[in-house]
Amino acid sequence: MSSRLKSPATRLLEAAEEKALLGRWIEAREPAALNALVAAHRPLVLKIANRYRSHGLPHGDLVQEGHVGLLEAAHRFDPRRDVRFATYAQWWIKSAIQEFVLRNGAAVRTVTSSRQKSLMFALSHLLRGGRDLAAEDRAYLARRYGVSPAAVDRLTLRLGARDQSLDGALAPGSDLTLADAIADDAPGPEEIAIAADEARRRRERLAAALAALPERERRIVAERHLGEEAPLLREIGGRFGVSKERVRQLEKRALDRLRRLLADGRAAEA
């Protein structure tokens, strides 16, 4: 057996050991106990994140969102439940990744040509570096990739609206980043509470926005963006008795509505 498999960071916890760690974390808020729980369940985050790779989003971002869900599960778990922590945590991990896919997958799917894809990767690199694009930068990119300046602006907005990166602050005015929250050194209770509260609010906004959609549009969004494998348009069209182009139109309309509803929800909380 390899040393990696023997590592405490990847081995499975025995039920008694898990119970003891949960007790130390929930009752005494011991950072070391939380760190051990998170480390032991990272393989679960990776396993769930791998199921969503077909949506075209960076694997690292999927893993990052899964860790946010794992942290929230640790913060919310009730030790009186007759259930293992992994069983409970996988729901939160999956929920966090699903919301990320829904909010960010559309920007990838609407990029179809090779030039647009090249532009998307160039923009992603620039935006991740924290660079603000001036008008001359956008004009250069439009010429370089053979698209209109308006197309550059639209894609910049889509990519810029994505969830915070690993270097993004957990809260306005805070120096703490998500990278800090999922690092080997365990975050403190305050940081966990911030991440958990934000994840909870995002899920509530998403649930409310989905509920406001017509049933057919809601089902299309759920199948195309919330499942582990996105079915083809023609497969959904066959179930609804419409053409794949009609499904595409309904999907676009639903996603546009969702983005507006989610934006309105965030503005209302501001």
N, C-alpha and C positions, 0 to 999 in steps of 0.2 A: 504494500500500500504506500502511496506517495506521501511525502511530508505534508503536501498541501491538504490531502484528505484528513490527515491527523491534526491539522491546525485547529485551535480553539475557535478561530474565526469562521470556520466552515462546518464543523461537526454539528450534528443534531444534538439538541439538549435532551437529557432524560427528563421525564415528567416531574420528578422530585426537584431536580436542579432548576427547571423552568419555574416551578412554583415558588421556590426560594428566591430566585431573582425577581420575579414579579412582586413578591411581598416586599423585598427591599426597595424596589422602585416605587411602588404605589404607596406604601406606608411611610417610608423614610425619604423618598426622592433621592436615592443614592445614584449619582451619575454613573458610577462604575457598573451598577446593575443594569442600567439602561443601555450602556455601551455594550455589555455582553449580550443582551437580548437582541439589539439591532445587528450586531456582528453575526450572531447565529442565524438570523433570518434573512441576511442579504442574499443567499442563494435563492430564496423564495421570490424576492424582488426581481432578480435576474430571470428566473423561470417565467414569471408572469409578463415581464417586459418583452421577452423574446417572442411571445405570442402575438404582439402587436407590431412587429417589424414590417409587416406587409403594408402598413399604412404610409410608408415612405418618410417617416420622421426619424431624426437622429436617435440611435439606440441609447446614447448617453443621456439624452433628454428624457426618454421613457424611463430609464433607471432612476434618474433624479426625481421624477414625479412619484415613482413607486416608493422611494425612500420617504417622501413626504407623507404618503399614506401609511407607511410602516410606523413612522413617528407618531402619527395621530392615533393609530391603533394602540400603541404603547401608552399613550396618554389617557385613552378612554377605557381600556380593558377593565372589566370587573372580575376580580379573581374568584368571586362566588359563582361565576358561570361554570357549568359542567362541560367545558370545552377547552381544547388546547389553544394556546395563543396563536399558533400558525393558522388554524382554522378561522379564527376571528380576524386576524390581520390580513389574510388574503383578500377579504371583501374590501377593506379600506385601500389596499394597494391597487386592486383592480379598478376601484372607483376613481382613484386619483389619476391613473393612467388613462382611463376611458375619457375623462373630462378633458385631459390634455390633448388626446387624439381628436376629440370633437372640435375643440377650439382652434387647433393648429393644423389638422390634416387637410382642411379645405384649401388652405393656401398652397399646399403641395399639389393637390389634385387638379387645381385650376391651371397649373403650369404644365403645358403639354409639349411644346416644341423644344428641340435641343437648345436653341438660342435662349429661350425663356428659362430653361433649367440652368444653363450656364450663368445667366444673370442672377437667378435666385441664389445660387451658391456663392457668387461674388458678393451679393448684398448681405447674405447671412454672415460671411466672414467679416465684412466691414462693420456691420451692426454689432456683432459679438465683441469686436474690438473696442466698442464704445464710441465709435466715430460718428459724428453728426454730419450728414451729407449736405453739402452746400448745393446751390442751384447748378454751379458749374460741374460739380461731381455727377449730379443726376444727368445733366446733358451729355457728359462724356460717356457714361454708361449706356445711355440710349444709343449713341452713335456706335459705340464699341460692339454692342450686341444686336444692333439692327432692329430696335423696337422704338416705340414712341416714348417721349418723356412722360406722358400720362401713364403708360404701362409701368415705367420705373417707379413713379409715385405710388401707384396702386399696390405694387408688390412690396414696396418699402413699408407702407402702412400695414399690410398684412403681416409681414415678418416682424415689424416693430411692435405689433399688438400681442405677440406671443408671450407666454408666461416668462417670468424672470429666469435668467440664466443662473448657472452656479455662482457667478460673481455678483448677482443681483442682491440688493438688500432685502432682508426678510420683512422689514417694516420701514416706512418713511422716516428718515432721520437716524436710522439705526446703522451701525457699522457691521452688524452681524449679517453674513451671507448664508445662502443655502448650502454652500460648500462647507461652511463652519458647522451647520446643523447636521450634516451627514458624514462628517469626518470621523476618523478613528477615535479622537477625543470626544467623548459624549457631550452633547449640548446640555445646558442647565434647564431646569423646569420652566424658567421664564421664556427661553427661546422655543422650547417645545410647545408651550401654550400659544405663542404667537403663530407658529406654523400650523398648529391644529385648528386654531380659531379661523384663520384665513381659509384653510382647506374646507372647513365646515361651511363657511359662508359661500364659497364658490359652488359647492355641491347644492346648497339650497337655491342659489340663483339659477343653476342649471336645471334643477328639477322643476322650478317654477316656469322657466322659459319653455321647457319641453311640454309641460302641461298646457301651455297656451297655444300650441300648434294644433292644427286640424289632425285628426287621427291618422289619416293616410300619410301626411308629411312626417308626423312623429315616428311612425313605423319605419319609414324610409331612412330617416336619420339614424334611428336605433340600429337598423340592420347594416347600414353602410359605414357608420362611424363609431358605434359603441360595441360592436362585436369583435371577436378575436380575429376573424377573417371577414373581409369586406366582400359580399357577393357581387357578381356582375350586374350591371344595369338590366340586362335582358332577363336575368333570373328573377329579379324583383318585378320587372314588367310582366313576366309570365304569371306571377302570383296575383298581380293586381289587374291583369287583363288589359294592359296598356303597352305602348311601344317603349323601347329603351330610351328614346329621345324624350318622351313624356316624363319618364322617371327622372332623367337628368334635369329637366325643367323644374319638376317638383322638388328635387333635392336642392337645387340652387335657391329656389324661393324659400325653402325651409331654413337653409343655412343663413340666408340674408336676414330672415326674421329673427332667428336665434341670436345672431350677432347684435342686432338692434336691441332685442330684449335683454341680453346680457349686459350691453353697454348702459342701457337705462337702469338696470338693477345696480350696477356699480356706481352710477352717478347719484342714484337715490341714497346710497349709503355714505357718499362723500360728505 
